[in-house]
Amino acid sequence: MSTADGPSDKNIGCAIYLHIPFCVSKCHYCDFASYAGKSHLLEPYLNALLTEIGSASVQENTRRIGSVYMGGGTPSTISPETAEKIMSAVAKKFNPSASSEKTIEANPESVTPERLAGYIKAGFNRLSIGVQSFNDRNLKSLGRAHDSQRALEAFDMARKAGFKNISVDLIYGIPGQTLSEFAEDISKAVSLAPEHISAYQLTVEEETPLWDMVEKGTVIMPEDTLLLEMFEKTVTSLSKAGYRHYEVSNFAKPGMECKHNLSYWLGEEFLGFGNGAHSFINSSRFANPDEPEDYIYEVDTAGRAGAEILGDEKDRVLEFLLMRLRLVGKKLTFKELDEKFFPFGRHDKHGPRPLFDETYRHPLDWISKNGLAEVNSDGFTLTHKGLLFLDDILLEFEKV
């Protein structure tokens, strides 16, 4: 699944994403299409989801499926029986192989031994647990519904239920969090020996409670120097523990990289079902409405949901770079970029057309000069420093 130069882009296959928007409570930092207090919509939402899956076109369902991912929201709020109905619909329409990666997200407060065993019976072979922190004060600051003890118990339950591929999510940069506290989070995560660990920097998204608190000055976000120290601590500690840093925020035991997310990062095709879900198929992009009520209405009236997202070539280049540059140690060649964005070389029906390295020469020179990437005649690779300043790099490409 991986090589010394980065994750393999071979045999990833098309990815299927299934969105479950329901949550016990809404976290302070979350801007996903997820909702608390809407459990009364579960039945009509499930019916709409099954209808949307069943309405996939012939062209869509003939693709080889490399992964299925049920995310949210909190998928572990739905019963195993409901999850099995959804997975049965996916199996009937797309026929993913038994070896395909099939992930379900879970929050510690919503799992039980019986529920976890039921998810395995439903067809899931990978579990992603939203731990975020093992520090109760920091969990409360994030608005999480569980405590550290419950997180440890949830992981133990998952192992006993039979999950052999478990990912643990952590968050750093929490207001008031110290470097030593985050180091302890990493240490506890490593002691559990999951196959995969994700460590995300907390970001302040607009129209979230965290955004309001920062705007009002009641919450102070950590300085960049501390964030850099936390990132360095993550890379160093997890590397020593045998985890391979294969994406900016993701670490895996050899061969246990998340195939589903690799599909996104490598620019492969994917199909999304449910409110807020996106699809990329036949070089076109589609997005479903964010609100569950709107999604249910569209599927009930039209059999499908969403609309095509139109964008120009520059939009496509920036989106591809946003995903692709996240992969650690994975060289991006000019040949690959030219084939994707400049397939007609220097001339097409509109006349002369420059190739990628000519079109984006200024940002390429800028990232090289600032030590953010190693650029040579056939492509470029982000340096460790470059991974830390990915947003700044994308801004330079956006200026072209």
Number of C-alpha atoms within 10 A of each C-alpha: 15 15 12 10 11 17 21 17 17 9 12 21 20 23 28 23 22 23 22 30 27 25 23 18 15 21 21 19 21 20 15 14 19 23 21 14 11 14 15 9 14 16 11 15 22 18 14 25 26 20 18 22 23 17 15 16 10 10 9 17 20 11 16 17 22 21 25 26 23 26 18 26 24 24 22 27 22 16 14 20 14 15 23 18 14 20 21 16 17 19 14 13 18 20 15 21 12 10 9 19 21 24 26 25 21 23 24 23 19 19 20 16 15 11 20 27 18 18 25 21 14 18 18 23 20 24 26 23 24 21 27 23 29 24 17 14 14 22 20 15 18 22 17 23 17 19 19 19 12 18 21 16 14 23 24 13 20 23 17 13 18 14 18 13 18 22 27 23 18 22 21 26 22 22 17 14 17 16 17 11 16 23 16 15 22 20 16 14 23 19 10 13 16 19 21 24 27 22 20 16 16 18 15 18 15 12 11 16 19 24 17 16 14 14 11 10 10 9 15 13 17 16 10 10 9 15 20 15 11 21 21 14 17 24 19 13 16 21 15 10 14 14 24 24 23 23 24 19 21 24 25 22 18 14 14 17 25 22 26 24 17 23 22 17 20 20 15 18 22 25 22 23 26 31 28 22 21 22 23 20 15 10 9 12 17 17 19 22 19 17 15 25 14 15 21 25 16 18 21 16 9 9 17 22 25 21 13 13 12 10 10 7 10 13 12 15 16 15 14 17 20 15 17 19 24 20 23 22 19 21 18 18 17 17 15 14 18 17 13 14 15 18 14 15 14 12 13 11 7 6 7 11 15 14 21 21 19 10 13 16 13 15 19 22 14 15 22 19 12 10 14 22 21 17 19 12 8 12 17 19 20 26 17 15 13 21 19 17 14 17 11 13 22 16 12 15 20 14 9 11
